[in-house]
Amino acid sequence: MDRRHFLNTVITSSAALAAPLSAETQAAPAAGQAAAADFPVRALEVHSTRMWRWKSVENAFQLMEQLGLNTLIFHQNDLPDEIVRPSAYLSSEVMFARWPVRAHTIDNNKQYIRRVIREATRRKIRFFLEVKELYWGDGILDLHPEVVQANQIVCPTHPFWWEFERQKYTELMEEVPDIAGVIVSPGTRESKATIATHLCTCERCKRYDPGTWYANLFEAMYEPLKAKGKLLVVRDFAYTKEEQNLTIDACDKVSKDIVIALKNTPHDFYPTFPNNPRIGHVGGHPQWVEYDTWGQFYGLGFFPCGQVEDIQRRLAYSKQNGVTGVQLRTDWEVMSEGSVFNSLNLLNLFAGAMLAQNHQEAPEKIYRAWLSYGLLNSLEAESSQGATVPVQPADMDRLRDMMKASWPIMEKTLFVRGHVFHDDGMFPESVARAFDTMVSFHGRDDWDPGASKRVEPTEENIEAIIAEKEAAEREVGRRWAACPRS
């Protein structure tokens, strides 16, 4: 099936016709409108190896300019360690004697990132790195084995780390001086070492105050960034409410200048979850809010799922609570050829960008701007994408209606009474895994007390769950029956 055949199939199998829209195309907001924007910081985030492909970066730049986005974020856990050694620990002599491949890789990566920053600067776009800490590259543990415990667990509270972090970010500021700042996620389980996992059982770790640990990390990063006039942004990504609060509250011990970046929903990007409870409650720090436009938890890849109305609701809430920045994630780190740039979910990026300009923007204008831009093929890898496929005015209403209809169906399909039961869109390997995912891993009870009672295996709950799935099936059937046939 070629691209046009695929898109024609999608068009003819979309939802029922609604009131017609004007055939005139409406352009997305231009960068020149930035001064009046509701959210001064409007960021596009690249979270996968796409950041190392110039075509993907160039495509992002072009759409950012069209949509008035003014900040580019590269999100990779170990990104600073891909740009600096640091030399205070790993001299050229040591690197080329023991780790020559890493030495060459760092030199190449550094030049590439500098090129990205130059291009961003030319387009009046700021550039940030997003990372997780603690992280380190090859050679550090060999040279400093004292941080490794007898059970081979790396101790996150060893005093070495605070000097290491300070040296790393001092060198980063020297090597990429035009960077705007660094965003860090310290409270996840996704870094190489963190107090949040409680894996190290040494006496120091047993006695260490977690809030002090976060503050020590932030201070080690903040000082070299602040010295060069750069921003430190602390991201609230945490698996529990306790770790989220520890992370955010520790910023007060360092500086009110630290920006707090909050996912729009707690823990992760779950559209069925309530608003993140810390939005508007960050002790006077500047706030940014992050939204996943691709759909890691609501239909990434082939399956389209529009979130225009949800994004508008979330950003209105953010605006009311003093948020000044919006981050729009466009992909996911474990997938290299998929993103909003080969998905109908590109609609959600248009929505996030246009609503960041004006959170009261008419949804119809958002749909029309996306459709006027053209469609991309979800059946082709992003690196193989050509030009967008134009949408004829006569087909725009049906595509709009299909995207509007998608979320009410996906909500009943990919979630169980509001709970996440799947593994990023894939069916779990067992019923036990599904229950563990719902009630433990994603932990809705932490943010919505008592929520797990809705999925306990009782007769009443089982009937409600089956009814939910049957309702989704009926909705698909109703939409299909109403589709015009060509």
SULJODA-V796360 format. One line per field, one symbol per residue. burial: b if it has 9 or more other ideal C-beta (glycine too) atoms within 8 Angstrom, else e. A space follows every 10 residues. Layout:
burial = ???
This chain:
burial = eebeebbbbb bbebbeeeee beeeeeebbe eebbeebbbe bbbbbbbbeb bebeebbebb bebbbbbbbb bbbbbbbbbb bbbbbbbebb eeebbbeebb ebbebbeebb ebbbebbbbb bebebebbbb bbbbbebebb bebbeebbbe eebbbbbbeb bbbbbbbbbb bbbebbeebe bbbbbbbbee bebbbbeeeb ebebbeebeb bbbbbbbbbb bbbbbbeeeb bbbbbbbbbe bebbbbbbbb bebbeeebbb bbbbbbbbbb bebeebbbbb ebbebebbbb bbbbbbbbbb eebbbbbbbb bbebbbbbbe bebbbbbbbb bbbebeebbb bbbbbbbbbb bbbbbbbbbe bebebbbbbb bbbbbbbbeb ebeebeeebe beeebbbbbb bbbbbbbebb bbebbbbbbb bbeebeebee eebbbbbbbe ebbbbbbbee bbebbeeeee bbebbeebbe bbeebbeebe eebeee
